[in-house]
Structures are given as C-alpha cells and as structure tokens.
Amino acid sequence: MKRSSKVALHRDHEKGSGTVLGIALIGVISMLGFVAVAQAQATLLSHSVQGAADLSAIAGAQSFSDPCARAESIASLNRVRLTRCFVDGADVSVEVEAATPSLVAKLLNRFGLTVNNLRAVATAGPPDFASVL
C-alpha cells in the first residue's frame, strides 16, 4: 500500500508540466517559423532587386540617346533606386538599391542578422564576338 501512495504523490507533483513544456515548444517553433519566413522574404526581395538591375542595364545598353536616363526609368518602374550608372563604350553598368521592408528588417535584426538596403549590380552590352571565335 505504501508503494502505490508514493507513486501517486510523485505523479501529482508533475501534474501540468506537459502543458508548460508544450507551450514552450510551440513558442520556439513559432519563432523559428517567423525567422524562416522573414529570411525567405528577404531572399525573394534580393532576387527581385537583382532582376531590376539586370533589366535596367539591358535597357540602358539598348538606348541610343541617354543610357543612364533609360536605366533610371526602368529602375523606377521596378521600384528600385538607381544609385550608379557608368557607360563604357557600348557597355552600361548600373547599381540599384531597394529598402528592406521594415518588419523583415526588425525581425532579422532582433536575431542578430543585419539587413540594410539591398543592392545589386549589373552590366550589359553587345556580345564580344572576338572572345567567342
């Protein structure tokens, strides 16, 4: 009889600990999920900024009158800011920048990941046939 009463007392002492551990586990999984979503959004945005840089450089390289003005026009249509444009003969090099959404930046900064403005560089021009032959 004594043996069963000790077991019963021991079980009563642990009552509710599973609930606390379950809530803690759900909290940890939720935070990891939020960080993963924020990182994925930042990655998608960086690819979008690189695409805008590529399009701006191509548009500038195809422009006959003012390559940098054309590159800036395409950059603004893609919601990025042209920060640098350099014309070297028929080649056009551009650098564009876009602000990281504040929610993503705040969340990633909270976990020690620094995210400032996203930048991308691209160069476009006619193909160099001498290197192909």
C-alpha positions, -999 to +999 in steps of 0.1 A: +000+000+000+028+024+008+044+019-025+013+029-045+008+061-024+044+072-032+038+067-069+005+087-066+022+116-048+050+116-074+026+118-102+006+146-086+038+167-083+044+166-121+008+175-130+007+202-156+043+201-166+034+186-200+013+217-207+041+241-199+066+222-220+041+220-249+035+258-248+073+264-247+078+241-276+051+258-296+067+292-288+101+280-300+087+265-332+067+297-339+097+319-335+118+297-358+089+299-383+088+337-382+125+339-387+124+315-417+095+334-433+114+367-428+146+352-443+127+338-473+111+372-479+145+389-478+159+364-502+130+369-526+134+406-524+171+404-532+164+383-563+138+409-573+164+437-569+189+418-590+163+413-617+156+450-617+193+457-620+196+434-649+166+449-667+179+484-661+214+476-675+199+459-706+176+489-712+205+513-709+226+493-732+198+493-759+193+530-756+208+552-783+204+587-767+209+586-729+216+552-715+216+563-678+182+581-681+167+549-697+182+527-670+169+550-643+134+549-659+133+511-659+147+510-623+119+533-610+093+511-628+107+482-609+105+501-576+142+504-570+165+534-570+194+538-594+224+547-574+252+544-600+253+543-638+285+540-658+288+539-696+319+524-711+315+524-749+285+502-756+285+486-721+263+500-694+269+492-657+243+500-631+239+497-594+204+498-579+191+498-543+158+489-526+148+493-490+141+462-470+106+461-456+107+473-420+090+443-405+116+419-421+145+442-411+133+445-375+127+408-371+161+398-386+179+425-366+164+411-334+181+378-341+214+393-349+211+393-387+218+427-401+197+437-431+200+472-446+191+483-481+195+456-507+219+464-536+225+448-569+250+454-597+246+445-634+264+452-666+250+448-701+263+454-736+267+438-770+283+404-772+321+403-776+324+382-808+362+382-806+362+361-774+337+336-790+358+330-821 
